[in-house]
Amino acid sequence: MLTSLFILVAVVAVIWALAYHAADAGLWTVALGAGLIGLSIASPLPGAALVVLWLALIVFGVIGNIKSIRRSLLTAPIFKIYKSLLPQMSQTEQEALDAGTVWWDGDLFSGKPDWNKLLDYPKARLTPEEKAFIEGPTEQLCSMVNEWEVSHERYDLPPNVWQFIKDRGFLGMIIPKEYGGLGFSAYAHSQVVMKISTRSGTAAVSVMVPNSLGPGELLMHYGTPEQKNHYLPRLAKGLEIPCFALTAPDAGSDAASMPDVGIVCKEMWEGRETLGLRLTWEKRYITLGPVATLLGLAFKCYDPDKLLGGEVDRGITCALIPTSHKGVNIGRRHFPLNATFMNGPNSGKDVFIPMDWIIGGQSMIGQGWRMLMECLAAGRSISLPAQSIAAGKFASMATGAYARVRSQFKTPIGKFEGIEEPLARIGGHTYLMDACRTVTAAALDMGEKPSVLSAISKYHMTERMRLVINDAMDVHGGKGICLGPHNYLGRAYQSVPIAITVEGANILTRSLIIFGQGAIRCHPWVLKEMKAARENSVVAFDHAFWSHIGFTISNAARATWTGITGARFVPAPACEETKRYYQQMTRFSTAFALLADVSMFVIGGSLKRKEKLSARLGDVLSLLYLMSCALKQYEDNGRQKDELPFLRWALYDSAFKLQVAMDGIIANFPSRIVSLMLRVIVFPRGLTLTQPTDQMGHEVAELLIQPSAARNRLIAGIYLPKDENDLIGKLEAGMHAVIAAEPVEAKVRAAKKAGRITARGTEAEFEEAVKLGVITDTEHALCKRARALQHDIIMVDDFDKHFGKQQVMSEKADEGLRHAEAAE
Ligand SMILES: Cc1cc2nc3c(=O)[nH]c(=O)nc-3n(C[C@H](O)[C@H](O)[C@H](O)COP(=O)(O)OP(=O)(O)OC[C@H]3O[C@@H](n4cnc5c(N)ncnc54)[C@H](O)[C@@H]3O)c2cc1C
């Protein structure tokens, strides 16, 4: 009996081990055969049961090992069902899926990320020239802009600032040097946008757009040599201001459904009959549109008279149109949440353009969607993430400093536990965001165009920007609310929804894109299965499908084992402080791969409509990516122990959110039985991860409210003027001054408590303290300076009661009176 039990346990252990290591059919057959021999010799199992087991093994052995038999008996019928269930994909969906590359996201989907590979990827670096540009013209540009003046008085950047932007090449950062551009890396581009964003959202967006999805990038990748030679040098030097118009009133998130058309026709052009397009369009929300000289336009091309031969419906196409061209209506403005970068609608009716205005020429008709998707794949991970981390870094600097400068109840507010909570979130999220930005930019500089990771960066960075700005606002209280030249947060707060909406609105990105695209692009087998179905190749399908089954079984075994053991035996990079995080992440990567597969197997094509599940699966993938970036950043920074509080908080917070997302997937899984099984496999010991502790939050908050090397690294790259006449310069100086004054103030307080100082009023108390020798003149001067800075920092603006619009207001009042009289 004992022997039989031993053999049974051994068989189960071997099966588990084989599943864990995704053994091939041959090994399975040998191992199971050995187990059955053991059972046959020692087992008291009835003979009939043994016969059934042997027969099952023979069937398994034949089907598993003789591919031709497996293909015809098993794979072929499955292939038939698979093809009938595979949802039809439109050309635009297919092109979106095909865009870009798969990078670290592929490893995360594998369930077995190779951490050393991640750590070996080169660190993001600036060339001396890029560094000089950031420390030179970029700093200078920041010093030239006053965002209040821009956003409230001028509603535009001043002419000298526009000129500086053009002259110094800010609009051509991504254009290669051979065309007169700066030819910067993605990382340098991100650093520039980040720095400008910490000074002026308007200037940052004006610089961002020509460098991200727009005519410049499209021309570089797809333009004809003539188009490149003509436009790129002009764009690089700011002789052309570009915009790109995709969005239409009826086609926002679903931009591919645009009603804008280009009809292939022949018309007289420059004195001769010319083949071209007659365009009719109505676009809105187009950034830089009102000042653009060059309009990039996406439309659907039709050839009803078959002038090109072939199809009538030719697909989405992109063209470049000078805005001075007859029939182009451009120049009116939208007013997006008080942000005063140029943004507006444009339209045209029956506007003729020659074929060579199509980007890439006539041969690129119908390629527009692919072009846009491919450019978006990279661009999405630069501009908006840079703007978001700018918000994080700025909030860390300003909120930390303000929380030290602002005292209530005789205590700097940053020392209250209630304020420590938002400060911890600001610091922790900022560390994570910076890591994500830096690691993703480095990937782009290695030549990757990671479409899924770009969507993750865009979504998670802008969402975290929202969190940190909200927290910063709360810590600043009324100081953040009253707009005016002394408010350095309000405009950022107002602008957050813009970043959330543009370049793929966030709800859509989370619900549909991240996992939807990721599951197909990054999964080791799904795309191969789909390709096999498209090519009707049962041989390719056989390989992909059975490998996929093996992969899923292996992940189930690995998830259970790592769940039970807390992943303690999983290999991880040798770093005392971070080893456990790597191990836990391997565990969750495995569990994620399993959840993704089970979701696809059980829910199939309708998973696309199960957006809440898809969103949570996307959250898990995203959090794994963000945590990977944080760990890599820690390594790339040389394992600086003083930044561990940031790292720890960020990883605990992310891991807890990841657990919530996984729990949500399992709890809401449509099949109760599968849900129960998944819970046992993924969380065999229950939900064991906790949120960051209060102590962890305290350590982060402490780092933000005083100067330190770790704080400097966290906020590195922002515009931080040394000039105390500048509000931000004053804020940082104020923090230093207040900290220096604290021990002196303590001496005065102690003397007062001891009854030595009897004067009333701050100034009188300090003067008496000097007279009594409690403090020195120098110390008194130090405190005076701190109080003066403190006062300036906490003050807000006030205006005359008509906000300087007395004339307008009295006219409106008269008009109202006239209406009232007329009504009577
Ligand atoms: C300031 C600003 C600047 C812009 N600049 C440009 C530009 O330069 N060029 C350009 O072409 N466009 C530009 N846009 C357009 C921008 O890309 C669109 O606003 C965006 O694509 C969303 O479209 P929409 O505003 O019409 O929202 P809608 O498409 O109406 O979406 C509304 C909401 O529904 C959600 N949603 C939609 N479909 C789904 C779904 N299937 N599942 C879940 N949720 C869904 C969205 O996430 C969003 O939250 C700009 C917009 C703004 C506001």
PDBQT file of the ligand as one rigid body, heavy atoms in Angstrom, charges set to zero:
ROOT
HETATM    1  C1  LIG A 901      -6.623  69.624 -27.196  1.00  0.00    +0.000 C 
HETATM    2  C2  LIG A 901      -6.718  68.570 -28.223  1.00  0.00    +0.000 A 
HETATM    3  C3  LIG A 901      -5.730  68.444 -29.178  1.00  0.00    +0.000 A 
HETATM    4  C4  LIG A 901      -5.867  67.503 -30.200  1.00  0.00    +0.000 A 
HETATM    5  N1  LIG A 901      -4.960  67.472 -31.229  1.00  0.00    +0.000 NA
HETATM    6  C5  LIG A 901      -5.232  66.706 -32.323  1.00  0.00    +0.000 A 
HETATM    7  C6  LIG A 901      -4.447  66.804 -33.507  1.00  0.00    +0.000 A 
HETATM    8  O1  LIG A 901      -3.482  67.566 -33.567  1.00  0.00    +0.000 OA
HETATM    9  N2  LIG A 901      -4.788  66.055 -34.589  1.00  0.00    +0.000 N 
HETATM   10  C7  LIG A 901      -5.861  65.213 -34.557  1.00  0.00    +0.000 A 
HETATM   11  O2  LIG A 901      -6.141  64.575 -35.564  1.00  0.00    +0.000 OA
HETATM   12  N3  LIG A 901      -6.616  65.075 -33.452  1.00  0.00    +0.000 NA
HETATM   13  C8  LIG A 901      -6.335  65.803 -32.341  1.00  0.00    +0.000 A 
HETATM   14  N4  LIG A 901      -7.119  65.690 -31.210  1.00  0.00    +0.000 N 
HETATM   15  C9  LIG A 901      -8.197  64.728 -31.214  1.00  0.00    +0.000 C 
HETATM   16  C10 LIG A 901      -8.027  63.602 -30.206  1.00  0.00    +0.000 C 
HETATM   17  O3  LIG A 901      -7.136  62.656 -30.689  1.00  0.00    +0.000 OA
HETATM   18  C11 LIG A 901      -9.434  63.054 -29.969  1.00  0.00    +0.000 C 
HETATM   19  O4  LIG A 901     -10.061  63.984 -29.109  1.00  0.00    +0.000 OA
HETATM   20  C12 LIG A 901      -9.446  61.689 -29.377  1.00  0.00    +0.000 C 
HETATM   21  O5  LIG A 901      -9.099  60.783 -30.372  1.00  0.00    +0.000 OA
HETATM   22  C13 LIG A 901     -10.807  61.310 -28.814  1.00  0.00    +0.000 C 
HETATM   23  O6  LIG A 901     -11.854  61.609 -29.672  1.00  0.00    +0.000 OA
HETATM   24  P1  LIG A 901     -13.141  62.398 -29.119  1.00  0.00    +0.000 P 
HETATM   25  O7  LIG A 901     -12.654  63.580 -28.377  1.00  0.00    +0.000 OA
HETATM   26  O8  LIG A 901     -14.041  62.617 -30.253  1.00  0.00    +0.000 OA
HETATM   27  O9  LIG A 901     -13.782  61.413 -28.063  1.00  0.00    +0.000 OA
HETATM   28  P2  LIG A 901     -14.755  60.186 -28.370  1.00  0.00    +0.000 P 
HETATM   29  O10 LIG A 901     -14.195  59.341 -29.439  1.00  0.00    +0.000 OA
HETATM   30  O11 LIG A 901     -16.122  60.708 -28.517  1.00  0.00    +0.000 OA
HETATM   31  O12 LIG A 901     -14.628  59.372 -27.026  1.00  0.00    +0.000 OA
HETATM   32  C14 LIG A 901     -15.352  59.732 -25.850  1.00  0.00    +0.000 C 
HETATM   33  C15 LIG A 901     -14.998  58.732 -24.760  1.00  0.00    +0.000 C 
HETATM   34  O13 LIG A 901     -15.388  57.422 -25.145  1.00  0.00    +0.000 OA
HETATM   35  C16 LIG A 901     -14.317  56.530 -24.965  1.00  0.00    +0.000 C 
HETATM   36  N5  LIG A 901     -14.421  55.454 -25.959  1.00  0.00    +0.000 N 
HETATM   37  C17 LIG A 901     -14.595  55.553 -27.285  1.00  0.00    +0.000 A 
HETATM   38  N6  LIG A 901     -14.667  54.340 -27.823  1.00  0.00    +0.000 NA
HETATM   39  C18 LIG A 901     -14.538  53.443 -26.822  1.00  0.00    +0.000 A 
HETATM   40  C19 LIG A 901     -14.516  52.016 -26.731  1.00  0.00    +0.000 A 
HETATM   41  N7  LIG A 901     -14.628  51.232 -27.772  1.00  0.00    +0.000 N 
HETATM   42  N8  LIG A 901     -14.360  51.466 -25.521  1.00  0.00    +0.000 NA
HETATM   43  C20 LIG A 901     -14.229  52.226 -24.399  1.00  0.00    +0.000 A 
HETATM   44  N9  LIG A 901     -14.242  53.555 -24.445  1.00  0.00    +0.000 NA
HETATM   45  C21 LIG A 901     -14.390  54.157 -25.632  1.00  0.00    +0.000 A 
HETATM   46  C22 LIG A 901     -13.063  57.367 -25.149  1.00  0.00    +0.000 C 
HETATM   47  O14 LIG A 901     -11.968  56.776 -24.470  1.00  0.00    +0.000 OA
HETATM   48  C23 LIG A 901     -13.503  58.664 -24.481  1.00  0.00    +0.000 C 
HETATM   49  O15 LIG A 901     -13.299  58.574 -23.106  1.00  0.00    +0.000 OA
HETATM   50  C24 LIG A 901      -6.971  66.624 -30.191  1.00  0.00    +0.000 A 
HETATM   51  C25 LIG A 901      -7.930  66.719 -29.182  1.00  0.00    +0.000 A 
HETATM   52  C26 LIG A 901      -7.827  67.681 -28.215  1.00  0.00    +0.000 A 
HETATM   53  C27 LIG A 901      -8.896  67.773 -27.185  1.00  0.00    +0.000 C 
ENDROOT
TORSDOF 0
